[in-house]
Amino acid sequence: MATCPECDAEIEVDEFDVDKGDQLSCPDCGSNLEVVGLSPIELDLAPDDEDDDDDDDDELEDDDVEGDEDDDADEEEDEGDGGFDE
């Protein structure tokens, strides 16, 4: 038996059927749980997949900003070259 960290419900978990890192749902509150200990079985709230998606979006936004900086640098070089040719 294990205890849900969210609602304190007793959850029947067969220690021979799970490994550390496995995920399951609490039948009472529906929370996503992760097995963090095996003897005795310990459960913790599983990390949300939505957070991982947000991290990916942040990386794309950072790439966009870097691309904008490169465009600005090219424009400055073009202006500088134009002044020398005249």
The first five atom37 places (N, CA, C, CB, O) and aatype in JSON, in Angstrom:
{
  "aatype": [12, 0, 16, 4, 14, 6, 4, 3, 0, 6, 9, 6, 19, 3, 6, 13, 3, 19, 3, 11, 7, 3, 5, 10, 15, 4, 14, 3, 4, 7, 15, 2, 10, 6, 19, 19, 7, 10, 15, 14, 9, 6, 10, 3, 10, 0, 14, 3, 3, 6, 3, 3, 3, 3, 3, 3, 3, 3, 6, 10, 6, 3, 3, 3, 19, 6, 7, 3, 6, 3, 3, 3, 0, 3, 6, 6, 6, 3, 6, 7, 3, 7, 7, 13, 3, 6],
  "atom_mask": [
    [1, 1, 1, 1, 1],
    [1, 1, 1, 1, 1],
    [1, 1, 1, 1, 1],
    [1, 1, 1, 1, 1],
    [1, 1, 1, 1, 1],
    [1, 1, 1, 1, 1],
    [1, 1, 1, 1, 1],
    [1, 1, 1, 1, 1],
    [1, 1, 1, 1, 1],
    [1, 1, 1, 1, 1],
    [1, 1, 1, 1, 1],
    [1, 1, 1, 1, 1],
    [1, 1, 1, 1, 1],
    [1, 1, 1, 1, 1],
    [1, 1, 1, 1, 1],
    [1, 1, 1, 1, 1],
    [1, 1, 1, 1, 1],
    [1, 1, 1, 1, 1],
    [1, 1, 1, 1, 1],
    [1, 1, 1, 1, 1],
    [1, 1, 1, 0, 1],
    [1, 1, 1, 1, 1],
    [1, 1, 1, 1, 1],
    [1, 1, 1, 1, 1],
    [1, 1, 1, 1, 1],
    [1, 1, 1, 1, 1],
    [1, 1, 1, 1, 1],
    [1, 1, 1, 1, 1],
    [1, 1, 1, 1, 1],
    [1, 1, 1, 0, 1],
    [1, 1, 1, 1, 1],
    [1, 1, 1, 1, 1],
    [1, 1, 1, 1, 1],
    [1, 1, 1, 1, 1],
    [1, 1, 1, 1, 1],
    [1, 1, 1, 1, 1],
    [1, 1, 1, 0, 1],
    [1, 1, 1, 1, 1],
    [1, 1, 1, 1, 1],
    [1, 1, 1, 1, 1],
    [1, 1, 1, 1, 1],
    [1, 1, 1, 1, 1],
    [1, 1, 1, 1, 1],
    [1, 1, 1, 1, 1],
    [1, 1, 1, 1, 1],
    [1, 1, 1, 1, 1],
    [1, 1, 1, 1, 1],
    [1, 1, 1, 1, 1],
    [1, 1, 1, 1, 1],
    [1, 1, 1, 1, 1],
    [1, 1, 1, 1, 1],
    [1, 1, 1, 1, 1],
    [1, 1, 1, 1, 1],
    [1, 1, 1, 1, 1],
    [1, 1, 1, 1, 1],
    [1, 1, 1, 1, 1],
    [1, 1, 1, 1, 1],
    [1, 1, 1, 1, 1],
    [1, 1, 1, 1, 1],
    [1, 1, 1, 1, 1],
    [1, 1, 1, 1, 1],
    [1, 1, 1, 1, 1],
    [1, 1, 1, 1, 1],
    [1, 1, 1, 1, 1],
    [1, 1, 1, 1, 1],
    [1, 1, 1, 1, 1],
    [1, 1, 1, 0, 1],
    [1, 1, 1, 1, 1],
    [1, 1, 1, 1, 1],
    [1, 1, 1, 1, 1],
    [1, 1, 1, 1, 1],
    [1, 1, 1, 1, 1],
    [1, 1, 1, 1, 1],
    [1, 1, 1, 1, 1],
    [1, 1, 1, 1, 1],
    [1, 1, 1, 1, 1],
    [1, 1, 1, 1, 1],
    [1, 1, 1, 1, 1],
    [1, 1, 1, 1, 1],
    [1, 1, 1, 0, 1],
    [1, 1, 1, 1, 1],
    [1, 1, 1, 0, 1],
    [1, 1, 1, 0, 1],
    [1, 1, 1, 1, 1],
    [1, 1, 1, 1, 1],
    [1, 1, 1, 1, 1]
  ],
  "atom_positions": [
    [[0.83, -1.18, 0.0], [0.0, 0.0, 0.0], [0.88, 1.25, 0.0], [-0.95, 0.0, 1.21], [1.96, 1.27, 0.59]],
    [[0.39, 2.27, -0.67], [1.07, 3.56, -0.72], [0.04, 4.65, -0.47], [1.8, 3.78, -2.09], [-1.17, 4.41, -0.57]],
    [[0.52, 5.83, -0.14], [-0.38, 6.94, 0.16], [-0.24, 8.03, -0.88], [-0.1, 7.5, 1.57], [0.88, 8.41, -1.24]],
    [[-1.36, 8.53, -1.38], [-1.36, 9.63, -2.33], [-0.93, 10.9, -1.6], [-2.76, 9.8, -3.0], [-1.52, 11.26, -0.58]],
    [[0.1, 11.59, -2.11], [0.55, 12.81, -1.44], [-0.43, 13.97, -1.59], [1.89, 13.22, -2.0], [-0.33, 14.96, -0.87]],
    [[-1.37, 13.86, -2.51], [-2.34, 14.93, -2.75], [-3.55, 14.82, -1.83], [-2.8, 14.91, -4.2], [-3.96, 15.8, -1.21]],
    [[-4.14, 13.61, -1.72], [-5.39, 13.45, -0.96], [-5.27, 12.46, 0.2], [-6.49, 13.01, -1.88], [-6.25, 12.23, 0.91]],
    [[-4.1, 11.87, 0.4], [-3.83, 10.91, 1.48], [-4.62, 9.61, 1.35], [-4.14, 11.55, 2.8], [-4.76, 8.88, 2.34]],
    [[-5.13, 9.31, 0.18], [-5.84, 8.05, -0.04], [-4.82, 6.9, -0.06], [-6.65, 8.1, -1.38], [-3.69, 7.06, -0.52]],
    [[-5.24, 5.75, 0.43], [-4.42, 4.55, 0.37], [-4.56, 3.94, -1.02], [-4.82, 3.52, 1.49], [-5.67, 3.67, -1.48]],
    [[-3.43, 3.72, -1.69], [-3.43, 3.17, -3.05], [-2.73, 1.83, -3.01], [-2.74, 4.14, -4.06], [-1.62, 1.7, -2.5]],
    [[-3.4, 0.82, -3.57], [-2.81, -0.51, -3.61], [-1.85, -0.59, -4.8], [-3.91, -1.6, -3.71], [-2.26, -0.49, -5.95]],
    [[-0.57, -0.77, -4.49], [0.46, -0.85, -5.52], [1.27, -2.1, -5.24], [1.37, 0.43, -5.54], [1.78, -2.29, -4.14]],
    [[1.4, -2.95, -6.25], [2.21, -4.16, -6.12], [3.67, -3.78, -6.36], [1.74, -5.28, -7.12], [4.04, -3.41, -7.47]],
    [[4.49, -3.88, -5.33], [5.87, -3.44, -5.43], [6.68, -4.23, -6.46], [6.54, -3.55, -4.08], [7.74, -3.78, -6.89]],
    [[6.18, -5.38, -6.86], [6.88, -6.18, -7.87], [6.49, -5.78, -9.29], [6.59, -7.66, -7.65], [7.16, -6.17, -10.25]],
    [[5.42, -5.01, -9.42], [4.94, -4.6, -10.74], [5.37, -3.19, -11.12], [3.45, -4.7, -10.79], [5.11, -2.75, -12.25]],
    [[6.01, -2.46, -10.21], [6.4, -1.08, -10.5], [7.9, -0.9, -10.32], [5.64, -0.1, -9.59], [8.56, -1.63, -9.58]],
    [[8.42, 0.09, -11.02], [9.83, 0.48, -10.91], [9.88, 1.95, -10.53], [10.61, 0.21, -12.23], [8.91, 2.68, -10.72]],
    [[10.99, 2.36, -9.99], [11.18, 3.77, -9.66], [11.05, 4.59, -10.95], [12.57, 4.01, -8.97], [11.65, 4.24, -11.97]],
    [[10.28, 5.66, -10.9], [10.06, 6.5, -12.07], [8.75, 6.2, -12.79], [0.0, 0.0, 0.0], [8.32, 6.99, -13.63]],
    [[8.12, 5.05, -12.48], [6.84, 4.73, -13.11], [5.78, 5.73, -12.66], [6.4, 3.28, -12.75], [5.86, 6.29, -11.56]],
    [[4.8, 5.96, -13.52], [3.73, 6.89, -13.18], [2.4, 6.15, -13.13], [3.66, 8.03, -14.2], [2.16, 5.2, -13.86]],
    [[1.53, 6.63, -12.23], [0.19, 6.08, -12.1], [-0.74, 7.19, -11.65], [0.16, 4.88, -11.11], [-0.3, 8.28, -11.3]],
    [[-2.03, 6.9, -11.64], [-3.03, 7.89, -11.23], [-3.68, 7.47, -9.93], [-4.1, 8.08, -12.32], [-3.9, 6.28, -9.69]],
    [[-3.98, 8.43, -9.09], [-4.72, 8.17, -7.86], [-6.18, 7.89, -8.23], [-4.6, 9.37, -6.85], [-6.81, 8.7, -8.91]],
    [[-6.71, 6.75, -7.79], [-8.11, 6.45, -8.13], [-9.11, 7.39, -7.44], [-8.42, 5.01, -7.76], [-10.24, 7.52, -7.9]],
    [[-8.7, 8.04, -6.35], [-9.62, 8.92, -5.63], [-9.64, 10.33, -6.19], [-9.24, 8.96, -4.16], [-10.71, 10.86, -6.51]],
    [[-8.45, 10.96, -6.32], [-8.42, 12.37, -6.74], [-7.97, 12.56, -8.18], [-7.51, 13.15, -5.84], [-8.11, 13.65, -8.73]],
    [[-7.42, 11.5, -8.82], [-7.01, 11.58, -10.22], [-5.65, 12.21, -10.45], [0.0, 0.0, 0.0], [-5.26, 12.41, -11.6]],
    [[-4.91, 12.52, -9.39], [-3.58, 13.12, -9.55], [-2.62, 12.15, -10.23], [-3.01, 13.55, -8.19], [-2.68, 10.94, -10.0]],
    [[-1.75, 12.69, -11.07], [-0.7, 11.89, -11.68], [0.43, 11.76, -10.66], [-0.19, 12.53, -13.01], [0.95, 12.76, -10.16]],
    [[0.8, 10.52, -10.37], [1.8, 10.24, -9.35], [2.99, 9.5, -9.95], [1.18, 9.42, -8.22], [2.86, 8.8, -10.96]],
    [[4.14, 9.67, -9.32], [5.36, 9.01, -9.76], [5.91, 8.19, -8.6], [6.41, 10.03, -10.26], [5.92, 8.65, -7.46]],
    [[6.37, 6.98, -8.9], [6.99, 6.13, -7.88], [8.4, 6.66, -7.64], [7.01, 4.62, -8.33], [9.23, 6.68, -8.54]],
    [[8.65, 7.11, -6.39], [9.96, 7.68, -6.05], [10.73, 6.79, -5.09], [9.78, 9.07, -5.44], [11.92, 7.02, -4.85]],
    [[10.08, 5.78, -4.54], [10.75, 4.84, -3.64], [10.1, 3.48, -3.76], [0.0, 0.0, 0.0], [8.89, 3.38, -4.01]],
    [[10.88, 2.42, -3.58], [10.36, 1.07, -3.79], [10.15, 0.28, -2.51], [11.27, 0.32, -4.69], [9.27, -0.57, -2.47]],
    [[10.92, 0.52, -1.48], [10.79, -0.3, -0.28], [10.91, 0.57, 0.95], [11.84, -1.41, -0.26], [12.02, 0.78, 1.45]],
    [[9.83, 1.09, 1.45], [8.44, 0.88, 1.02], [8.11, 1.74, -0.2], [7.47, 1.21, 2.17], [8.85, 2.66, -0.55]],
    [[6.99, 1.42, -0.84], [6.55, 2.19, -2.0], [6.26, 3.62, -1.57], [5.29, 1.54, -2.66], [5.49, 3.85, -0.64]],
    [[6.89, 4.59, -2.24], [6.65, 6.0, -1.98], [6.21, 6.66, -3.28], [7.92, 6.69, -1.4], [6.77, 6.42, -4.35]],
    [[5.19, 7.5, -3.16], [4.66, 8.21, -4.33], [4.83, 9.71, -4.12], [3.18, 7.86, -4.57], [4.76, 10.22, -3.0]],
    [[5.04, 10.42, -5.23], [5.1, 11.88, -5.22], [4.32, 12.37, -6.44], [6.59, 12.41, -5.22], [4.08, 11.6, -7.37]],
    [[3.94, 13.63, -6.43], [3.24, 14.18, -7.6], [4.17, 14.15, -8.8], [2.76, 15.64, -7.33], [5.33, 14.56, -8.72]],
    [[3.67, 13.66, -9.91], [4.46, 13.58, -11.14], [4.57, 14.97, -11.75], [3.82, 12.59, -12.15], [3.64, 15.77, -11.65]],
    [[5.71, 15.26, -12.38], [5.83, 16.56, -13.06], [4.84, 16.65, -14.2], [7.27, 16.77, -13.59], [4.57, 15.67, -14.89]],
    [[4.28, 17.86, -14.39], [3.31, 18.07, -15.47], [4.02, 18.09, -16.8], [2.53, 19.37, -15.26], [5.1, 18.67, -16.93]],
    [[3.41, 17.46, -17.81], [3.96, 17.51, -19.16], [3.8, 18.91, -19.75], [3.28, 16.47, -20.07], [4.57, 19.31, -20.62]],
    [[2.78, 19.64, -19.28], [2.54, 20.99, -19.79], [3.74, 21.89, -19.53], [1.28, 21.59, -19.15], [4.06, 22.75, -20.36]],
    [[4.41, 21.72, -18.39], [5.58, 22.54, -18.08], [6.68, 22.31, -19.09], [6.09, 22.24, -16.67], [7.38, 23.25, -19.49]],
    [[6.85, 21.06, -19.52], [7.88, 20.77, -20.51], [7.58, 21.48, -21.82], [7.99, 19.26, -20.74], [8.48, 21.99, -22.48]],
    [[6.29, 21.53, -22.2], [5.91, 22.22, -23.42], [6.23, 23.71, -23.31], [4.41, 22.02, -23.71], [6.68, 24.32, -24.29]],
    [[6.02, 24.3, -22.14], [6.32, 25.72, -21.95], [7.81, 25.98, -22.12], [5.85, 26.18, -20.57], [8.2, 27.0, -22.7]],
    [[8.64, 25.07, -21.63], [10.08, 25.24, -21.77], [10.48, 25.24, -23.24], [10.84, 24.14, -21.02], [11.34, 26.02, -23.65]],
    [[9.85, 24.37, -24.03], [10.16, 24.33, -25.46], [9.78, 25.64, -26.13], [9.44, 23.15, -26.13], [10.5, 26.13, -26.99]],
    [[8.63, 26.2, -25.73], [8.2, 27.47, -26.31], [9.18, 28.58, -25.98], [6.8, 27.84, -25.81], [9.47, 29.42, -26.83]],
    [[9.7, 28.59, -24.76], [10.67, 29.6, -24.36], [11.92, 29.52, -25.22], [11.03, 29.44, -22.89], [12.48, 30.55, -25.61]],
    [[12.36, 28.3, -25.51], [13.55, 28.14, -26.34], [13.31, 28.7, -27.74], [13.96, 26.65, -26.42], [14.2, 29.33, -28.31]],
    [[12.13, 28.47, -28.29], [11.83, 28.99, -29.62], [11.8, 30.51, -29.6], [10.5, 28.44, -30.12], [12.28, 31.15, -30.53]],
    [[11.23, 31.1, -28.54], [11.19, 32.55, -28.44], [12.6, 33.12, -28.37], [10.38, 32.98, -27.22], [12.88, 34.15, -28.98]],
    [[13.5, 32.46, -27.63], [14.88, 32.92, -27.54], [15.54, 32.87, -28.92], [15.67, 32.06, -26.53], [16.3, 33.77, -29.27]],
    [[15.26, 31.83, -29.69], [15.83, 31.71, -31.03], [15.34, 32.85, -31.92], [15.48, 30.34, -31.66], [16.1, 33.41, -32.71]],
    [[14.05, 33.19, -31.79], [13.5, 34.28, -32.59], [14.19, 35.59, -32.26], [12.0, 34.41, -32.36], [14.48, 36.38, -33.17]],
    [[14.47, 35.83, -31.0], [15.11, 37.07, -30.59], [16.52, 37.14, -31.17], [15.15, 37.19, -29.05], [16.96, 38.18, -31.64]],
    [[17.23, 36.01, -31.12], [18.58, 35.98, -31.67], [18.55, 36.26, -33.17], [19.25, 34.63, -31.39], [19.42, 36.96, -33.69]],
    [[17.55, 35.73, -33.86], [17.43, 35.96, -35.3], [17.2, 37.43, -35.59], [0.0, 0.0, 0.0], [17.72, 37.95, -36.58]],
    [[16.41, 38.11, -34.75], [16.14, 39.52, -34.94], [17.41, 40.34, -34.76], [15.07, 40.0, -33.96], [17.63, 41.31, -35.49]],
    [[18.25, 39.96, -33.81], [19.5, 40.69, -33.58], [20.4, 40.59, -34.8], [20.22, 40.15, -32.32], [21.06, 41.56, -35.17]],
    [[20.45, 39.41, -35.42], [21.28, 39.23, -36.61], [20.79, 40.11, -37.75], [21.29, 37.76, -37.04], [21.6, 40.68, -38.49]],
    [[19.47, 40.23, -37.89], [18.91, 41.07, -38.95], [19.31, 42.52, -38.73], [17.38, 40.93, -39.0], [19.65, 43.21, -39.69]],
    [[19.27, 43.0, -37.5], [19.65, 44.37, -37.19], [21.11, 44.62, -37.53], [19.4, 44.68, -35.71], [21.46, 45.68, -38.05]],
    [[21.97, 43.65, -37.25], [23.39, 43.8, -37.53], [23.62, 43.91, -39.03], [24.19, 42.61, -36.94], [24.47, 44.68, -39.48]],
    [[22.88, 43.14, -39.82], [23.03, 43.19, -41.27], [22.61, 44.55, -41.8], [22.2, 42.07, -41.94], [23.25, 45.09, -42.71]],
    [[21.54, 45.13, -41.24], [21.07, 46.43, -41.69], [22.11, 47.5, -41.4], [19.74, 46.79, -41.01], [22.33, 48.39, -42.22]],
    [[22.76, 47.43, -40.24], [23.78, 48.41, -39.89], [24.96, 48.32, -40.85], [24.26, 48.21, -38.43], [25.52, 49.34, -41.26]],
    [[25.34, 47.1, -41.21], [26.45, 46.92, -42.14], [26.09, 47.5, -43.49], [26.82, 45.44, -42.27], [26.94, 48.12, -44.14]],
    [[24.85, 47.31, -43.95], [24.43, 47.82, -45.24], [24.48, 49.36, -45.24], [23.0, 47.32, -45.59], [24.92, 49.96, -46.21]],
    [[24.03, 49.99, -44.15], [24.06, 51.44, -44.07], [25.5, 51.96, -44.09], [23.35, 51.91, -42.8], [25.79, 52.97, -44.73]],
    [[26.39, 51.26, -43.4], [27.78, 51.67, -43.35], [28.44, 51.55, -44.72], [0.0, 0.0, 0.0], [29.23, 52.42, -45.1]],
    [[28.15, 50.49, -45.46], [28.75, 50.32, -46.78], [28.25, 51.37, -47.77], [28.44, 48.92, -47.32], [29.0, 51.84, -48.63]],
    [[26.97, 51.74, -47.62], [26.38, 52.73, -48.52], [27.06, 54.09, -48.37], [0.0, 0.0, 0.0], [27.2, 54.83, -49.34]],
    [[27.48, 54.43, -47.16], [28.1, 55.72, -46.92], [29.48, 55.81, -47.55], [0.0, 0.0, 0.0], [29.9, 56.9, -47.95]],
    [[30.2, 54.7, -47.64], [31.55, 54.73, -48.18], [31.55, 54.79, -49.71], [32.33, 53.5, -47.71], [32.45, 55.36, -50.32]],
    [[30.52, 54.21, -50.33], [30.48, 54.18, -51.78], [30.14, 55.54, -52.38], [29.48, 53.15, -52.23], [30.46, 55.78, -53.54]],
    [[29.5, 56.42, -51.63], [29.04, 57.69, -52.19], [30.1, 58.69, -52.26], [27.93, 58.25, -51.43], [29.87, 59.81, -52.71]]
  ]
}
